[in-house]
């Protein structure tokens, strides 16, 4: 409330109720005179009116006879038509424009008025207009700011449950999924993304570079990961992006990769995908950086880089997993206890999910791999990646040339273990 705004009748009566007690308790005529000066300054009432109110009954008396309605249904109908024609503006904007708008609508055959109606429209108050339009339900009738109708992607999302994968999930196969954008400072045009999947139980990570976010390249990225993944996918848990929730990709998971449970994060809750979000920084950004990547040559080099990172991270990098949370005296805090650091491969072998032949193949691959050479290879590839030129302006890369690049030279479940330098 602004300082210039006058008190309402109810506020004035409440104030006088409190001041009356002080007035009656005043011992001298001078003290009462000072209180009257104060009340006169606050209420802006005449001194004699204040004395009469304080010595009389402050409670408001009900009317003996109610006033009749000043504005009939013809005025209310005219206000309704004018408000609808202007898409229901507020009463403050509507009141000064009622008369000329009534004449304007009458000339166009939308409204019929009389001199009496025009006269009443001229001196109708803002509060009366507000009361007239309140039962109409302006918010539902107004065209402006209407809620957007849910699109096809939104309807597809609604069929997928929202939840978080448990932090203590023990069964391998529950993957958090995300896309890392390599757009640099501008998201315009077509650029490379990294499709990443992280297993919550073991920390096993899979990365695949794709150009754009179309279904064609998304399917290719998932096929790249599935071709190399040594265990089955039980659950996929992406965010709410339309690149994950579209009819084509859902059909791909339903028909080509059967038995996969789909779930999704809550909107604007990045912590629901906390494991993959952390890996976006420590595994992707840490090596690839934040520069713009948008060429076919960069895609080819990223495939080689992610092959080496696949070995380096899953076979040699120990990861810690939260073991338990111990509540502290402060209800908002808890002590976190972590288990012994193990590589994702060791955690996968401990789970007992792998068959003996595949487990022996993966362990033999690790035994034959020199981590120092892998690290050196990663360093060389990142240096080459940073030195590669971007796609030329005005020329777009052919997405079809980026597909199935993973089929040459990458580890497959059926392939024999090989040295990382091959």
C-alpha positions in Angstrom: 0.0 0.0 0.0 1.4 3.4 -1.0 1.8 6.1 1.7 -0.6 8.4 -0.2 -3.5 5.8 -0.2 -6.2 6.6 2.4 -7.3 4.1 5.0 -10.5 2.1 4.3 -13.4 2.5 6.7 -12.6 -0.8 8.4 -9.0 0.2 8.8 -10.0 3.6 10.2 -12.4 2.0 12.7 -9.7 -0.5 13.9 -7.3 2.4 14.5 -9.9 4.4 16.4 -10.6 1.4 18.6 -7.0 1.4 19.8 -6.7 5.1 20.1 -10.0 5.4 22.1 -8.4 3.4 25.0 -5.5 5.8 25.1 -7.8 8.8 24.9 -9.9 7.6 27.8 -6.9 6.8 29.9 -5.4 10.3 29.4 -5.3 12.2 32.7 -5.2 15.8 31.5 -7.0 17.9 28.9 -3.7 18.7 27.2 -2.9 15.0 26.8 -6.3 14.3 25.1 -5.7 17.3 22.9 -2.4 15.9 21.7 -4.0 12.5 21.0 -6.7 14.3 19.0 -4.0 16.1 17.0 -2.4 12.7 16.2 -5.6 11.1 15.2 -6.6 14.1 13.0 -3.2 13.8 11.2 -3.5 10.1 10.6 -7.2 9.8 9.6 -7.6 13.3 8.0 -11.0 13.6 9.7 -12.5 16.7 11.3 -11.7 17.1 15.0 -15.4 17.2 16.0 -16.0 14.0 13.9 -13.2 12.2 15.8 -14.7 13.3 19.2 -18.2 12.0 18.1 -16.8 8.7 16.9 -14.6 8.1 20.1 -17.5 8.9 22.5 -20.1 7.0 20.4 -20.4 3.5 18.9 -17.6 2.6 16.6 -19.2 -0.6 15.2 -20.7 -0.1 11.8 -24.5 -0.3 11.7 -26.2 -2.3 9.0 -28.3 -0.5 6.5 -32.0 -0.4 7.2 -32.8 -0.5 3.5 -30.4 -1.9 0.9 -29.7 0.2 -2.2 -31.1 -0.9 -5.5 -28.9 -1.9 -8.4 -27.6 1.1 -10.3 -26.5 -0.9 -13.3 -29.0 -3.2 -15.0 -28.4 -6.2 -17.2 -28.1 -4.0 -20.3 -25.0 -2.2 -18.9 -23.5 -5.5 -17.7 -24.0 -7.0 -21.2 -22.4 -4.0 -22.8 -19.4 -4.2 -20.5 -19.1 -8.0 -21.3 -19.1 -7.5 -25.0 -16.6 -4.7 -24.9 -14.3 -6.7 -22.5 -14.5 -9.7 -24.8 -13.7 -7.7 -27.9 -10.5 -6.4 -26.2 -9.6 -9.9 -24.9 -10.5 -9.1 -21.3 -8.1 -6.3 -20.2 -8.0 -5.3 -16.5 -10.7 -3.0 -15.2 -8.2 -0.1 -14.9 -7.5 -0.3 -18.7 -11.1 -1.0 -19.6 -13.0 1.7 -17.7 -11.6 4.8 -19.6 -12.4 3.2 -23.0 -15.9 1.9 -22.5 -17.8 4.8 -24.1 -15.8 5.2 -27.4 -15.5 1.4 -27.7 -19.3 1.0 -27.3 -19.8 3.4 -30.2 -17.2 1.7 -32.3 -18.7 -1.8 -31.8 -22.2 -0.4 -32.5 -21.0 0.9 -35.9 -19.8 -2.6 -36.7 -23.0 -4.2 -35.6 -21.6 -6.0 -32.6 -23.5 -4.0 -29.9 -26.7 -2.0 -29.5 -26.7 0.8 -26.9 -29.0 3.5 -25.6 -28.2 7.0 -24.3 -28.9 5.7 -20.8 -26.4 2.9 -21.2 -23.8 5.2 -22.6 -24.3 7.6 -19.7 -23.8 4.9 -17.2 -20.8 3.5 -19.0 -19.2 7.0 -18.7 -19.3 7.1 -14.9 -19.2 3.4 -13.9 -16.3 2.7 -11.4 -13.4 0.4 -11.8 -14.4 -1.7 -8.8 -17.9 -2.2 -10.3 -16.4 -3.4 -13.6 -14.2 -5.8 -11.7 -17.2 -7.2 -9.9 -19.1 -7.5 -13.1 -16.4 -9.4 -14.9 -15.3 -11.7 -12.0 -18.0 -14.4 -12.6 -17.2 -14.5 -16.3 -13.9 -16.3 -15.8 -11.6 -14.1 -17.8 -8.5 -16.3 -17.4 -10.2 -19.2 -19.2 -11.6 -17.0 -22.0 -8.6 -14.9 -22.7 -6.7 -15.7 -25.8 -3.4 -14.2 -24.6 -1.2 -16.3 -22.4 -3.1 -19.5 -23.1 -1.3 -22.7 -22.2 0.3 -24.4 -25.1 -1.3 -27.7 -26.0 0.9 -30.7 -25.3 2.7 -31.8 -28.4 3.4 -35.4 -29.6 6.7 -35.5 -27.7 4.9 -34.4 -24.5 2.3 -37.1 -24.9 4.9 -39.7 -25.4 6.7 -38.6 -22.3 3.6 -38.8 -20.2 3.5 -42.6 -20.8 7.0 -43.0 -19.3 7.2 -42.9 -15.5 9.4 -40.4 -13.7 11.7 -41.5 -10.9 15.4 -41.6 -9.9 17.5 -44.7 -10.1 18.4 -45.7 -6.6 21.9 -44.6 -5.5 22.5 -48.1 -4.0 21.3 -50.0 -7.1 23.2 -53.3 -7.0 22.1 -54.8 -10.4 24.2 -53.7 -13.4 22.2 -52.6 -16.4 20.4 -49.5 -15.0 21.8 -46.7 -17.2 21.5 -42.9 -16.9 21.6 -41.4 -20.4 22.5 -37.8 -21.5 23.7 -35.8 -24.5 26.7 -33.5 -24.2 26.5 -30.5 -26.7 29.7 -29.5 -28.4 28.4 -26.3 -29.8 30.9 -23.8 -28.4 29.5 -20.3 -27.8 26.7 -20.7 -30.3 24.0 -23.3 -30.5 23.2 -22.4 -34.1 23.6 -24.8 -37.0 24.4 -28.5 -36.8 27.1 -29.7 -34.5 28.5 -32.8 -32.7 27.0 -34.3 -29.6 28.3 -37.0 -27.3 25.8 -39.6 -26.4 26.8 -41.0 -23.0 25.4 -43.9 -20.9 26.6 -44.6 -17.3 25.7 -47.7 -15.4 24.7 -46.8 -11.8 25.8 -50.0 -10.1 29.3 -50.4 -11.7 30.2 -46.9 -13.1 30.7 -48.5 -16.5 30.6 -45.7 -19.1 29.9 -45.7 -22.9 30.3 -42.7 -25.2 29.4 -42.3 -28.9 29.8 -39.1 -31.0 26.9 -38.2 -33.3 26.3 -35.2 -35.7 23.0 -33.5 -34.8 20.1 -35.0 -32.8 18.0 -36.6 -35.5 16.6 -40.1 -35.0 19.0 -41.5 -37.6 22.1 -40.5 -35.7 20.6 -41.2 -32.3 19.8 -44.8 -33.4 23.4 -45.1 -34.8 24.8 -43.8 -31.5 22.8 -46.3 -29.4 23.8 -49.2 -31.8 27.4 -48.2 -31.4 27.1 -48.5 -27.6 25.1 -51.7 -27.7 27.6 -53.3 -30.1 30.3 -52.8 -27.6 28.5 -53.1 -24.3 29.4 -56.4 -22.6 26.2 -56.8 -20.6 22.5 -56.3 -21.2 20.6 -53.0 -20.7 17.8 -53.3 -18.0 16.7 -49.7 -17.8 17.3 -46.4 -19.7 16.9 -43.2 -17.7 17.3 -40.1 -19.9 16.1 -36.5 -19.3 12.9 -35.2 -20.9 14.5 -34.1 -24.2 12.6 -34.7 -27.4 15.7 -36.4 -28.9 15.0 -39.3 -26.5 11.2 -39.2 -26.6 9.9 -39.5 -30.1 8.0 -42.2 -31.9 11.0 -43.4 -33.9 13.3 -43.9 -31.0 10.7 -45.5 -28.8 9.9 -47.9 -31.6 13.6 -48.7 -31.9 13.8 -49.7 -28.2 10.5 -51.6 -28.4 11.2 -53.6 -31.5 15.0 -53.9 -31.9 16.1 -53.9 -28.2 13.3 -55.7 -26.4 12.8 -55.9 -22.6 14.3 -52.4 -21.8 12.5 -50.4 -19.2 12.2 -46.7 -19.9 12.1 -44.1 -17.2 12.8 -40.4 -17.1 14.0 -37.6 -14.9 11.7 -35.0 -13.4 11.7 -31.7 -15.4 14.4 -29.3 -14.3 15.8 -31.8 -11.8 19.3 -32.5 -13.1 20.2 -34.3 -9.9 17.9 -37.1 -11.0 20.7 -38.0 -13.5 23.5 -37.3 -11.1 25.9 -40.0 -12.2 25.9 -39.2 -15.9 25.9 -35.5 -15.2 29.1 -35.9 -13.2 30.7 -38.0 -16.0 29.7 -35.4 -18.5 32.4 -33.2 -16.9 35.0 -35.7 -15.7 34.9 -38.0 -18.8 33.8 -35.9 -21.7 34.5 -32.2 -21.0 37.7 -33.0 -19.3 39.2 -34.5 -22.5 37.1 -32.8 -25.3 36.6 -29.4 -23.7 34.0 -26.8 -24.6 35.0 -25.8 -28.2 32.7 -26.2 -31.2 32.9 -29.6 -33.0 31.0 -29.9 -36.3 32.9 -31.7 -39.0 33.2 -35.2 -40.3 36.9 -35.3 -39.6 36.2 -34.5 -35.9 33.6 -37.3 -35.7 36.1 -39.8 -37.0 38.7 -38.7 -34.5 36.2 -38.7 -31.6 35.4 -42.4 -32.4 39.1 -43.2 -31.9 39.3 -41.1 -28.8 36.3 -42.7 -27.2 37.6 -46.1 -28.0 40.7 -45.3 -26.0 38.7 -43.7 -23.2 36.5 -46.8 -23.1 39.6 -48.9 -22.2 41.1 -46.3 -20.0 38.1 -45.6 -17.8 36.3 -48.9 -17.6 39.4 -51.2 -17.3 41.9 -49.0 -15.3 40.2 -46.1 -13.6 39.0 -47.0 -10.0 35.7 -45.5 -9.0 34.1 -45.2 -5.6 30.4 -45.9 -5.0 28.3 -44.7 -2.0 27.9 -47.5 0.5 25.6 -46.0 3.1 24.3 -42.7 4.5 24.5 -42.2 8.3 22.1 -39.6 9.6 23.7 -36.9 11.8 22.2 -35.0 14.7 21.4 -32.2 12.2 18.5 -33.6 10.2 19.7 -31.8 7.1 23.0 -33.5 7.0 24.2 -37.1 6.7 27.6 -38.7 6.7 28.4 -40.6 3.5 30.4 -43.8 3.6 32.0 -45.0 0.4 33.2 -48.5 -0.5 36.7 -49.4 -1.6 37.7 -48.0 -5.0 37.4 -50.5 -7.9 37.4 -50.3 -11.6 34.1 -50.7 -13.4 35.3 -54.0 -14.9 36.1 -55.4 -11.4 32.7 -54.4 -10.2 31.1 -56.0 -13.2 33.0 -59.2 -12.6 32.1 -59.2 -8.9 28.4 -58.9 -9.8 28.4 -62.4 -11.4 26.4 -61.1 -14.4 29.0 -62.0 -17.0 29.4 -65.5 -18.3 32.8 -67.1 -17.9 33.9 -66.8 -21.5 33.1 -63.1 -21.8 34.6 -62.3 -18.5 37.8 -64.1 -19.5 37.8 -62.2 -22.8 37.6 -58.8 -21.0 40.2 -59.7 -18.4 42.5 -60.9 -21.2 42.0 -57.6 -23.0 43.0 -55.7 -19.9 46.1 -57.9 -19.4 47.2 -57.2 -23.0 46.7 -53.5 -22.7 49.4 -51.1 -21.5 47.6 -48.2 -19.7 50.6 -45.9 -20.3 50.3 -46.4 -24.0 46.6 -45.8 -23.8 47.1 -42.5 -21.9 49.7 -41.5 -24.5 47.3 -42.3 -27.3 44.6 -40.2 -25.6 46.9 -37.3 -25.4 47.8 -37.5 -29.0 44.2 -37.8 -30.1 43.1 -34.8 -28.1 45.9 -32.7 -29.5 44.9 -33.7 -33.0 41.2 -32.9 -32.2 42.0 -29.4 -31.1 44.0 -28.7 -34.2 41.3 -29.9 -36.7 39.5 -27.1 -38.5 35.8 -26.6 -38.1 33.3 -27.2 -40.8 33.4 -24.4 -43.4 30.6 -21.8 -43.3 27.9 -22.4 -45.9 28.8 -26.1 -46.3 27.1 -28.8 -44.2 28.5 -32.2 -43.5 26.6 -35.2 -44.8 25.1 -37.0 -41.8 25.0 -40.3 -43.7 28.8 -40.3 -43.9 29.0 -40.3 -40.1 26.9 -43.4 -39.7 28.3 -46.9 -38.9 31.9 -45.5 -38.4 32.0 -47.6 -35.2 31.8 -50.8 -37.2 35.4 -50.6 -38.2 38.0 -51.3 -35.5 35.8 -51.2 -32.4 35.5 -53.9 -29.9 32.5 -56.2 -30.4 31.2 -58.9 -28.1 32.1 -61.6 -30.6 35.6 -60.3 -31.3 38.8 -61.6 -29.8 40.7 -59.3 -27.5 43.3 -57.2 -29.2 46.1 -54.7 -28.2 45.0 -51.1 -27.8 47.5 -49.9 -30.4 46.0 -52.0 -33.2 
